[in-house]
Amino acid sequence: QVQLVESGGGLVQAGGSLRLSCAASGSIFSIVKMGWYRQAPGKQRELVATITRGGYTNCSDSLKGRFTISRDNAKNTVTLQMNRLEPEDTGVYYCNAATIFQNVYYWGKGTLVTVSS
């Protein structure tokens, strides 16, 4: 089992920045990739960015240049730096962990990001 706890969400004005963190615990050895997904009101959950244990990153094309993902393997944390936020970035941001076990994924409970215009 892997437990994921997100932090750092909140209310910010358009153009501002937020930093989200996700702390993993439990069967850390099984994690091969961590990432962030988001779900806006009335929309499906979508990929924001992922990062492998080796540091390979993948970011949604529409968010490149504004969002940056990083990880600290020693602390078992993943951070999402979000800059130049837009109202369209509003939603619940979920941390995700993919494991070495086929089709075994874990999700955090999510953290709400609200960007006001």
C-alpha positions in Angstrom: 0.0 0.0 0.0 1.0 3.5 -0.8 -0.4 6.6 1.0 -0.3 10.0 -0.8 -0.9 13.3 1.0 -1.2 16.5 -1.0 -0.7 20.0 0.4 -0.4 23.5 -0.9 -3.7 24.2 -2.6 -5.6 27.4 -2.0 -7.0 30.6 -3.5 -4.8 32.8 -5.7 -5.4 35.6 -8.1 -4.8 35.2 -11.8 -1.2 35.6 -12.6 0.0 34.3 -9.3 1.8 31.1 -8.3 1.2 28.1 -6.1 3.3 25.1 -5.2 1.7 21.8 -4.5 3.5 19.0 -2.7 2.7 15.3 -2.4 4.3 13.2 0.2 4.3 9.4 -0.3 4.6 6.8 2.4 4.2 3.1 2.8 5.5 0.8 0.1 7.7 3.4 -1.5 9.9 0.8 -3.1 7.1 -0.1 -5.5 6.6 3.4 -6.9 8.0 3.9 -10.4 6.3 7.2 -11.4 4.4 9.9 -9.6 2.4 12.7 -11.0 -0.4 15.2 -10.8 -3.8 15.2 -12.4 -6.6 17.7 -12.1 -10.3 17.8 -12.3 -12.1 21.0 -13.1 -15.8 21.4 -12.2 -17.9 19.4 -14.6 -14.9 18.0 -16.5 -13.0 14.8 -16.6 -9.8 14.3 -14.7 -6.8 15.2 -16.9 -3.1 14.8 -16.8 -1.0 17.7 -15.5 2.5 16.2 -15.3 4.4 13.1 -14.3 7.9 12.3 -13.2 9.7 8.9 -13.0 12.0 7.8 -10.3 14.9 8.6 -12.6 13.7 12.1 -13.2 12.1 11.8 -16.6 9.2 14.3 -16.8 6.1 14.5 -18.9 3.9 17.6 -18.9 0.6 18.4 -20.6 1.5 20.4 -23.7 -1.0 23.1 -22.8 0.8 23.6 -19.4 4.4 23.5 -20.5 6.2 26.7 -19.6 3.9 27.4 -16.7 3.9 24.2 -14.7 7.0 22.3 -13.5 7.2 19.0 -11.7 10.1 17.9 -9.6 10.8 15.2 -7.0 12.9 14.5 -4.0 13.6 10.8 -3.8 15.2 11.1 -0.4 12.1 12.7 1.0 9.6 10.8 -1.1 7.9 14.0 -2.3 6.8 15.4 -5.6 6.3 19.1 -6.1 4.3 20.9 -8.7 5.3 24.5 -9.2 2.5 26.4 -11.0 3.1 29.9 -12.3 1.1 32.5 -14.2 -2.1 30.8 -13.0 -5.3 31.3 -14.9 -8.9 30.9 -13.8 -9.1 27.8 -16.1 -6.5 26.2 -13.8 -9.1 26.0 -11.1 -9.9 22.5 -9.9 -9.0 19.7 -7.6 -5.4 18.5 -8.0 -4.7 14.9 -7.3 -1.4 13.2 -6.7 -0.9 9.8 -8.3 1.6 7.0 -7.9 2.2 4.3 -10.4 3.8 1.1 -9.1 5.8 -1.8 -10.4 2.7 -3.9 -10.2 0.6 -4.0 -13.3 -2.5 -1.7 -13.1 -1.8 -0.8 -9.4 -2.1 2.9 -8.9 -2.7 5.1 -5.9 -4.4 8.4 -5.5 -4.3 11.1 -2.9 -7.5 12.8 -1.7 -6.8 15.9 -3.7 -6.2 19.6 -2.9 -8.3 22.4 -4.2 -6.8 25.2 -6.3 -9.0 28.2 -7.0 -7.8 30.9 -9.3 -9.8 34.1 -9.2 -9.9 36.6 -12.1 
